[in-house]
Amino acid sequence: MQKLRFIILVLITLLNVNTRAFSQNFKEKGITVKSTVNSNKSIVPGILIVKLKPEHRHFTNNLNLLQKHPLLSSHFKKHKVNKFEKLFPHSKIPAETHNRYNKKRTDISLMHAISFNPESPVEELIKVLMASGLVEYAEPQYVEGMMYLPNDPLAQPDSVGNLVLERINAYKAWGIEQGDPNVVIGVVDTGTELTHPDLINSIKYNIADPIDGSDNDGDGYKDNYHGWDLGMTDNDPTWEGNAHGVKVQGACSATPNNNTDILGTGFNCKCLPIKITNSAGSLTVPYQGIIYAADHGVKVINVSWGGYGSYSQ
């Protein structure tokens, strides 16, 4: 197995079904504005995701300036807008406009989250923001769902999981290559179980930032020794409300040859637990999890979630 270099493999299954979607067309100041909000997909109340146009970068993280915009001022007061923050706070402007495949790079430093009154209709704010000409798009923060995982132990000879391992020729593959602990799989999911006997040795620990109350490696995350909880913004990625991520980590890199539970397809590869859920187990910051993994040098990212609904920009 060749080592993967300079590539991020993101495994995403998204079912983009526009069931019961409704579109609205607005004309304001001579601008035709089209916004699509999917009524069949759950959203986080009081949150809008927007991307500023590059020429309006000076509004970045500046709610006061945004509130002074002549078209937005009264609407922001009406809907009690109280925050305008970068969606990816540690992101920077891309040094190059295109990647090595001549594909235009996406400037995620322009993406922001707007917080407002959860009781306000999201369509009204989308309408006025698009009409302002400041943003490329504005959409609700949709809530993704986890993919189904059976609870069969993969190592059992009569289990469904064992049949899957046979189908993907895992046993033959392990006879050739048994993974590399330097290859890290970013598990962007509901969290892990840090003390699980089959997972504790498969976690990629950040020895550059031990738990001592300081951000020793200067990455903006204090004490992210064993992963990070983006949903609760702390250094404990232990699952809450949904143990889906524990199963996923096990499928990726549960410790082999220890007579315990299962073994991961990655065999000797390590996992970086990245929790993207709130205390109820709802996926509130999934894409931030992907960026966290990429920013921390992960070459392979496992994303076992998705959902029905309109296309998200």
Salt bridges, closest charged atoms under 4 A:
GLU96 OE1 - ARG105 NH2 3.89
ASP107 OD2 - ARG57 NH2 2.54
GLU124 OE1 - LYS78 NZ 3.16
GLU124 OE1 - HIS79 NE2 3.25
GLU136 OE1 - LYS51 NZ 3.77
GLU144 OE2 - LYS41 NZ 3.54
ASP180 OD2 - LYS3 NZ 2.97
ASP189 OD1 - HIS244 ND1 2.71
ASP219 OD2 - HIS296 NE2 2.75
ASP229 OD2 - LYS275 NZ 3.06
GLU240 OE2 - LYS275 NZ 3.64
ASP261 OD2 - HIS196 NE2 3.55
